[in-house]
Amino acid sequence: MNRDLGIFMENFFRRETVLRAIRVALVVAPVLILINHYDEIMVFSFTPRFYFQCFMTFFVPYMVSAYSSAKTLSSHEV
């Protein structure tokens, strides 16, 4: 179990995994932000809550992509 977790964490922080996850987040997040916050963007209503939600909108696709890449890479190594 610990060995599997170590392999997963190693793959999660691999340069290729991180770069792929960043690219995915940079494509997916702006689309989601426009869909979910169009009204706020059009009236320039930028509150701390808006910025937090935008951050989370980038963070979630990043984590999903990094997790799936690391899981796939780990399954091929075991």
VENSULKA-V873524 format. One line per field, one symbol per residue. ss: DSSP state (A for helix, B for strand, O for the rest). psi: psi as a letter, one per 20 degrees, with the letter a starting at -180 (. if undefined). A space follows every 10 residues. Layout:
BEGIN
ss=???
psi=???
END
This chain:
BEGIN
ss=OAAAAAAAAA AAOOAAAAAA AAAAAAAAAA AAAAAAAAAA AAOOOOOAAA AAAAAAAAAA AAAAAAAAAA AAAAAAAO
psi=ghgghggghg hhjqghgghg hggghhgggh ghggghkggh ghjlmnrhgg hghgghhhgg hgggggghgh gghhhih.
END
